[in-house]
Amino acid sequence: MQEFNKNLLALKAANLYYVRGDTMAVIAQGMGLSRSTISRLLRYARDTEMVKITLNLPTWDADALSRAIRSEFGIAVHVVPVVANATELERLELVARKAVRTLNSIYGANMTLGIAWGTTIAAVARHLNYKATAGAQIVQLNGAANPGTTGLQYAADIIERFGQAYNASVQPFPVPAFFDYAATRDAMWKERSIRRILAMQRNADVSLFSLGAVAGGIPSHVYSAGYLDQRDFHTLKAENVVGDISTVFIRANGTSQGISLNDRASGLPPEELRHVGRRICVVSGHNKLPAIQAALRARLVTDLIIDESTATKLVTPAAYSQAAERLVGEP
């Protein structure tokens, strides 16, 4: 029985450390054990091959991929190397860690950061580290309430983590993700309290968001948590929607006008998002590819953080080869 309990503890610690990316200190606090005990459990997990660590060299060069994408789309690109057999979850966590480092280099004192909640941004929040700022603000970019559950606590937890990490004041956006009626949204948008938040969103210095995909891979929260009903899904398919940015839907060609659900959406419209100076998109997974291409066509992204496997789908072999050759030729 004692050996069985040790295996369970080692499995839990290994999952938190190697998959979720928590530090040993955080794991120790959460499991009510000492840090040295967690270290021994992780060593036990490796020794018993509960955890196997292998090195698989990538077949693509991340720097060449970044350069090829930057050349084609005119944006800053951070391609995150991943091993060939990485799972969807592992790729997500690696991209989330890179997003934290990138955000730390951009966001600071007296700046406003707009955040769109979702599965990927929740992963970014888990990897945040403390960076004290002065006069910094964070504003939620899209509502979160839905008919099934309020959804407010899910979004609030994400936004609060960012506020605590950057010692920034936080402005929630306590409205539905999608209103039942467009007229209700239009009326609420006239309220002074809401207009103040909308102004903060439009005037943000930095925005941080991911892209929702209708199917495949790790489910996007807006599609899996009761925000849309079956009729909505049929409408999205009929209107050729490939995904969403901050709960605003887009087609493959990057357009969003004329999509009926957008009339009820609470997210920042693309034409207003473009006014934000730095627009950081964090994304992983092949299922997100159509949405990524749509967002790039719409020029909604200034900084792209993407896993290597998905990035290979954004460039042609010829463009990659040219970028790789230029890198080799540089001193």
SULKAPE-V723646 format. One record per backbone hydrogen bond with DSSP energy under -1.0 kcal/mol. NH is the residue of the N-H (numbers start at 0). CO is the residue of the C=O. Records with the same first field share a line. If there is no record, write none. Layout:
# SULKAPE-V723646
NH->CO  CO
This chain:
# SULKAPE-V723646
4->0
5->1
6->2
7->3
8->4
9->5
10->6
11->7
12->8
13->9
14->10
15->11
16->12
17->13
18->14
19->14
21->15
26->22
27->23
28->24
29->25
30->26
32->27
37->33
38->34
39->35
40->36
41->37
42->38
43->39
44->40
45->41
46->42
47->43
48->45
49->44
50->44
64->60
65->61
66->62
67->63
68->64
69->65
70->66
71->67
72->68
73->69
75->301
77->303
79->305
85->82
90->86
91->87
92->88
93->89
94->90
95->91
96->92
97->93
98->94
99->95
100->96
101->97
102->98
103->99
104->100
105->102
106->102
109->133
110->107
112->136
113->205
114->138
115->207
121->117
122->118
123->119
124->120
125->121
126->123
127->124
130->164
136->110
137->168
138->112
139->170
140->114
143->174
144->174
145->148
154->150
155->151
156->152
157->153
158->154
159->155
160->156
161->157
162->158
163->159
164->160
165->161
167->162
168->135
170->137
174->172
176->144
178->263
184->180
185->181
186->182
187->183
188->184
189->186
190->187
194->190
195->191
196->192
197->193
198->194
199->195
200->196
201->197
202->198
203->200
204->111
205->111
206->277
207->113
208->279
211->243
222->219
224->220
232->228
233->229
234->230
235->231
236->232
237->233
238->234
239->236
240->235
241->249
242->249
243->211
244->247
247->244
249->242
250->254
253->250
258->255
261->258
262->259
263->260
265->176
271->268
272->268
273->269
274->271
275->272
277->204
279->206
280->302
281->208
282->304
287->284
288->285
291->287
292->288
293->289
294->290
295->291
296->292
297->293
298->295
299->294
301->278
302->278
303->75
304->280
305->77
307->79
310->306
311->307
312->309
313->310
319->315
320->316
321->317
322->318
323->319
324->320
325->321
326->322
327->323
328->324
